[in-house]
Amino acid sequence: MTRPIEQPISPEAEAFLRQALGHFREKQERLREAWQLDGVAQWGLATEEGIAQFAWPDGRVAEGEVVGLGLFRPTEGVWEWGWYGGELPAAGLDEPLRLAGERLGLGYLQVGRVELPDQGLVTLLTAAAVEIAELEGAFFGESEGVMVVLGIEQLTWLDSPTASEAPAESLLPAADPVSPSAVAPGAIPGLTSPATVPPLAAVDHAYLFQPALWEGEGRMDVAVIPTPQPVSCTVRVGHAPGRWQLEVVLGEGQTRWELEPPAPGEQSLRLHGHSPDFGALTGLLTVVDESLLLFYESADGSMKGGETLQRLTADSYQLRGALFIDGDRFTSWSVRLRRV
């Protein structure tokens, strides 16, 4: 059974997901500081033993006990929990996920396959699983076009890739890619270079980046001395392979944006847009506390702007923004957006 992400969710479920995401960020930061998992060049997995090895460009190798949290298949837009297909070491993961899903009313914790509109939601599910299973964090890898997510239980530095007690042939060599026949039955063949990190901004504000229409009303101040005017706003969110597409209509102005996934380790999303009034636009989108921050400017530098999107509920945001045009004109606005 394949199930879509629920929308909306209960206050209890939203509180749990916020807590899980907060704890997950802290755990990932500790892993980054202690193990630099975001710099892994190659990795291998012994499915039956539940052991993974990670190799860095400088020759260091670490080994750890892992839980196969799941697989994301981008061509299908589907997440598979690790216990579902038998390709990952995930014994005992299904029961705690199912019980938590029943308690919180989150059906996607109870079924084997989940429809995801974009890759960013992978970390939402990963954070929930790490919280429920009380893991130390997660590793995001890739094998033959499929994202592989492993929950970390513990890690140990090794002197060499063969120092493990697990059978050497069941681990991927930290060298050239290997064929499936060189890997133990059930293991995931392939190497990551580099590891894949889902977009942070899309995770904390997953609902905003699902294909949908958002509408709202508010006020706009145009002039050096603000004169409030009523203004309407529409935001249409779409999704194309590897990127999001946003169309924003604020009052009489219209802007189209495309957002690129961040490079590994980056905490921001790059944007490319176009406005009939200002031409080509470039910008950055990042997350600070409970808000999305967007900064952008026109290619000729005549316009600079910034916006904040503060999440109020699962399906409403407060949008505030300002434009500086030619260094002497100023426009600001405040709009409350609701998912239609």
C-alpha positions as CSV (number, residue, x, y, z in Angstrom):
1,M,0.0,0.0,0.0
2,T,1.3,3.5,-0.9
3,R,0.0,6.4,1.2
4,P,0.4,10.2,0.6
5,I,1.6,12.5,3.4
6,E,-1.4,13.6,5.5
7,Q,-2.5,17.3,5.4
8,P,-3.5,18.7,7.8
9,I,-2.3,17.0,10.9
10,S,-3.3,17.1,14.6
11,P,-1.7,19.5,17.0
12,E,-0.1,16.5,18.9
13,A,1.4,15.2,15.6
14,E,2.7,18.6,14.7
15,A,4.3,19.0,18.1
16,F,6.0,15.6,17.8
17,L,7.4,16.4,14.3
18,R,8.7,19.8,15.5
19,Q,10.4,18.1,18.4
20,A,11.8,15.3,16.2
21,L,13.2,17.8,13.7
22,G,14.8,19.9,16.5
23,H,16.4,16.8,18.1
24,F,17.5,15.5,14.6
25,R,19.3,18.8,13.8
26,E,21.2,18.6,17.1
27,K,22.1,14.9,16.5
28,Q,23.2,15.6,13.0
29,E,25.4,18.5,14.1
30,R,27.0,16.3,16.8
31,L,27.7,13.6,14.1
32,R,29.1,16.2,11.8
33,E,31.5,17.5,14.4
34,A,32.6,14.1,15.7
35,W,32.6,12.1,12.4
36,Q,32.3,14.5,9.4
37,L,29.7,12.2,7.8
38,D,28.9,14.9,5.3
39,G,32.4,14.4,3.9
40,V,32.2,10.7,3.3
41,A,33.5,9.7,-0.2
42,Q,32.5,6.1,-0.2
43,W,30.4,3.7,1.9
44,G,29.4,0.1,2.0
45,L,26.7,-2.0,3.8
46,A,26.5,-5.5,5.0
47,T,22.8,-6.1,5.2
48,E,22.7,-9.3,7.3
49,E,25.1,-8.0,9.9
50,G,23.6,-4.5,10.0
51,I,27.1,-3.0,9.6
52,A,28.1,-0.1,7.4
53,Q,31.6,1.2,6.6
54,F,32.4,4.8,5.6
55,A,35.6,6.0,3.9
56,W,36.9,9.6,3.6
57,P,39.2,11.0,0.9
58,D,42.1,11.1,3.4
59,G,42.0,7.4,3.9
60,R,40.2,7.2,7.2
61,V,37.6,4.5,7.6
62,A,34.9,4.1,10.2
63,E,32.4,1.3,10.9
64,G,29.1,1.3,12.6
65,E,26.0,-0.5,13.6
66,V,23.1,0.9,11.5
67,V,19.4,0.5,11.0
68,G,18.0,0.8,7.5
69,L,15.5,3.5,7.8
70,G,14.4,3.6,4.3
71,L,14.8,4.2,0.5
72,F,13.7,7.1,-1.5
73,R,13.1,6.4,-5.2
74,P,13.0,9.8,-6.9
75,T,11.8,8.5,-10.3
76,E,8.7,7.1,-8.6
77,G,8.4,9.8,-5.9
78,V,8.1,7.0,-3.3
79,W,9.6,6.4,0.1
80,E,9.9,2.8,1.3
81,W,10.5,2.1,5.0
82,G,13.5,-0.1,5.6
83,W,11.4,-3.0,6.9
84,Y,9.2,-3.0,3.8
85,G,11.3,-4.5,1.0
86,G,13.9,-6.5,2.9
87,E,16.8,-4.7,1.2
88,L,18.0,-3.0,4.4
89,P,18.7,-4.2,8.0
90,A,15.6,-2.9,9.7
91,A,14.5,-5.7,12.1
92,G,12.2,-4.4,14.8
93,L,11.7,-1.0,13.2
94,D,8.1,-1.6,11.9
95,E,6.4,-2.1,15.3
96,P,7.5,1.2,17.0
97,L,6.8,3.1,13.9
98,R,3.3,1.6,13.6
99,L,2.5,2.3,17.2
100,A,3.7,5.9,17.0
101,G,1.7,6.3,13.8
102,E,-1.5,5.0,15.5
103,R,-1.0,7.3,18.5
104,L,-0.3,10.4,16.5
105,G,-2.7,9.7,13.6
106,L,0.1,9.6,11.1
107,G,-0.7,6.9,8.5
108,Y,2.7,7.2,6.8
109,L,4.4,5.7,9.8
110,Q,2.1,2.6,9.5
111,V,2.5,1.6,5.9
112,G,5.5,0.4,3.9
113,R,5.4,2.9,1.0
114,V,4.7,6.6,1.2
115,E,4.1,9.1,-1.7
116,L,6.5,12.1,-1.5
117,P,6.1,15.2,-3.7
118,D,9.8,16.0,-3.3
119,Q,13.0,14.7,-1.8
120,G,13.0,17.3,1.0
121,L,10.3,15.4,2.9
122,V,12.7,12.4,3.3
123,T,14.3,14.2,6.3
124,L,11.0,14.7,7.9
125,L,10.4,11.0,7.9
126,T,14.0,10.3,8.9
127,A,13.8,12.7,11.8
128,A,10.6,10.9,13.0
129,A,12.2,7.5,12.8
130,V,15.4,8.6,14.5
131,E,13.3,10.1,17.3
132,I,11.1,7.0,17.7
133,A,13.9,4.5,17.5
134,E,16.2,6.7,19.7
135,L,19.1,6.6,17.2
136,E,22.2,8.8,17.2
137,G,21.4,10.3,13.8
138,A,21.3,9.3,10.2
139,F,23.5,9.0,7.1
140,F,22.1,9.8,3.6
141,G,23.7,7.9,0.8
142,E,22.9,7.0,-2.8
143,S,23.1,3.8,-4.7
144,E,22.1,3.5,-8.4
145,G,19.9,6.5,-8.3
146,V,18.1,5.5,-5.1
147,M,18.6,7.5,-1.8
148,V,19.6,5.2,1.0
149,V,19.0,6.4,4.6
150,L,20.8,4.6,7.4
151,G,20.1,5.3,11.1
152,I,23.3,5.4,13.2
153,E,23.5,3.4,16.4
154,Q,27.3,3.7,17.0
155,L,30.5,4.3,15.1
156,T,34.1,3.2,15.5
157,W,37.3,4.2,13.7
158,L,39.1,1.4,11.9
159,D,42.7,1.1,10.9
160,S,41.7,-0.4,7.6
161,P,38.5,-1.4,5.7
162,T,39.2,-5.0,6.5
163,A,39.4,-4.7,10.2
164,S,35.7,-5.5,10.7
165,E,34.6,-8.7,12.2
166,A,31.9,-8.8,9.5
167,P,32.7,-10.8,6.4
168,A,34.9,-8.6,4.1
169,E,33.1,-9.7,1.0
170,S,29.8,-8.4,2.4
171,L,31.1,-4.8,2.5
172,L,31.6,-2.6,-0.5
173,P,35.3,-1.9,-1.1
174,A,36.3,1.7,-0.8
175,A,37.6,1.8,-4.3
176,D,36.1,1.4,-7.8
177,P,32.3,0.7,-8.1
178,V,31.4,-3.0,-8.0
179,S,28.7,-5.1,-9.6
180,P,25.8,-6.4,-7.6
181,S,27.3,-9.9,-7.8
182,A,30.2,-8.7,-5.6
183,V,28.0,-7.8,-2.7
184,A,26.3,-10.1,-0.3
185,P,22.7,-11.0,-1.1
186,G,20.3,-8.2,-0.1
187,A,23.0,-5.6,0.3
188,I,22.8,-2.3,-1.7
189,P,25.5,-2.1,-4.4
190,G,27.2,1.1,-5.4
191,L,29.2,4.0,-3.8
192,T,28.2,7.5,-2.9
193,S,30.3,10.4,-4.1
194,P,29.3,12.6,-2.4
195,A,26.6,11.7,0.2
196,T,23.2,13.2,-0.5
197,V,21.9,15.7,2.0
198,P,18.2,16.7,1.6
199,P,17.4,20.4,1.6
200,L,17.2,21.7,5.2
201,A,14.7,24.5,4.3
202,A,12.3,22.0,2.7
203,V,12.4,19.8,5.7
204,D,11.5,22.4,8.4
205,H,8.7,23.8,6.2
206,A,7.7,20.7,4.3
207,Y,4.0,21.7,3.9
208,L,5.0,24.9,2.1
209,F,6.9,23.0,-0.5
210,Q,4.2,20.5,-1.5
211,P,2.5,21.3,-4.8
212,A,-0.4,23.5,-3.8
213,L,-2.0,26.9,-4.1
214,W,-1.6,29.5,-1.3
215,E,-3.7,32.6,-1.1
216,G,-4.0,35.5,1.3
217,E,-4.7,39.2,1.9
218,G,-2.8,41.9,3.8
219,R,-1.4,45.4,3.4
220,M,1.3,47.0,1.3
221,D,3.1,50.3,2.1
222,V,4.4,52.1,-1.0
223,A,6.2,55.4,-0.6
224,V,8.8,57.0,1.7
225,I,6.1,57.8,4.2
226,P,4.1,54.5,4.3
227,T,0.5,54.7,3.0
228,P,-1.2,51.3,3.8
229,Q,-3.1,49.8,0.9
230,P,-5.0,46.4,0.8
231,V,-3.2,43.8,-1.2
232,S,-3.8,40.2,-2.3
233,C,-1.2,37.5,-2.7
234,T,-1.2,34.1,-4.5
235,V,1.6,31.6,-4.3
236,R,1.5,28.5,-6.6
237,V,3.9,25.8,-5.7
238,G,4.9,23.2,-8.4
239,H,7.5,20.5,-8.6
240,A,9.8,19.4,-11.4
241,P,12.5,16.7,-11.2
242,G,15.3,18.0,-9.0
243,R,13.7,21.4,-8.2
244,W,10.7,23.4,-7.0
245,Q,8.9,26.0,-9.0
246,L,7.1,29.0,-7.4
247,E,4.9,31.6,-9.0
248,V,4.2,34.6,-6.7
249,V,1.5,37.2,-7.6
250,L,1.6,40.1,-5.1
251,G,-0.8,42.8,-6.0
252,E,-0.1,43.7,-9.6
253,G,3.4,42.2,-9.5
254,Q,4.3,38.7,-10.6
255,T,7.5,36.7,-10.1
256,R,8.5,33.2,-11.1
257,W,11.1,31.3,-9.1
258,E,13.0,28.0,-9.5
259,L,14.8,26.6,-6.4
260,E,17.8,24.4,-6.7
261,P,18.6,21.7,-4.2
262,P,21.7,22.6,-2.1
263,A,25.1,21.1,-2.5
264,P,26.1,18.7,0.3
265,G,26.7,20.5,3.5
266,E,25.1,23.8,2.4
267,Q,22.3,25.2,4.5
268,S,20.7,27.4,1.9
269,L,18.7,27.0,-1.4
270,R,19.7,29.1,-4.4
271,L,16.9,30.7,-6.4
272,H,16.6,31.9,-9.9
273,G,13.7,34.1,-10.9
274,H,12.2,36.5,-13.3
275,S,10.0,39.6,-12.8
276,P,8.4,41.6,-15.6
277,D,9.4,44.8,-13.8
278,F,13.0,43.9,-12.8
279,G,14.1,41.1,-15.2
280,A,16.3,38.3,-14.0
281,L,16.6,37.7,-10.2
282,T,18.9,35.7,-8.0
283,G,18.5,34.9,-4.4
284,L,19.1,32.6,-1.4
285,L,16.6,30.9,0.9
286,T,17.5,29.6,4.4
287,V,15.9,28.7,7.7
288,V,16.4,30.7,11.0
289,D,14.5,29.4,14.0
290,E,10.8,29.1,12.9
291,S,11.1,31.3,9.8
292,L,12.2,31.0,6.2
293,L,14.4,33.9,5.1
294,L,14.6,34.9,1.4
295,F,17.1,37.5,0.1
296,Y,17.2,38.4,-3.6
297,E,18.3,41.1,-6.1
298,S,17.9,42.0,-9.8
299,A,20.8,41.2,-12.2
300,D,21.5,44.9,-12.7
301,G,21.5,45.6,-9.0
302,S,18.7,48.2,-9.2
303,M,16.4,46.2,-6.9
304,K,17.2,44.4,-3.6
305,G,14.6,42.6,-1.5
306,G,14.0,40.4,1.5
307,E,11.1,38.4,2.8
308,T,10.3,36.3,5.9
309,L,7.8,33.4,6.0
310,Q,6.8,32.6,9.5
311,R,4.8,29.4,10.0
312,L,1.7,29.9,12.0
313,T,0.0,26.5,11.6
314,A,0.5,23.5,9.3
315,D,-1.4,25.4,6.5
316,S,-0.9,29.1,7.2
317,Y,2.1,31.4,7.0
318,Q,2.7,35.1,7.7
319,L,4.6,36.7,4.8
320,R,6.5,39.9,5.3
321,G,8.7,41.6,2.8
322,A,10.4,44.7,1.6
323,L,11.9,46.0,-1.7
324,F,14.5,48.8,-2.2
325,I,14.5,50.1,-5.7
326,D,17.2,52.4,-7.2
327,G,18.3,53.2,-3.6
328,D,15.5,55.6,-2.8
329,R,12.2,53.8,-3.3
330,F,10.8,51.5,-0.6
331,T,7.9,49.0,-0.7
332,S,6.9,46.8,2.2
333,W,4.0,44.3,2.7
334,S,2.5,41.9,5.2
335,V,0.2,39.1,4.1
336,R,-1.2,36.0,5.8
337,L,-1.2,33.1,3.4
338,R,-3.5,30.1,3.7
339,R,-3.2,26.8,1.8
340,V,-6.2,26.4,-0.5
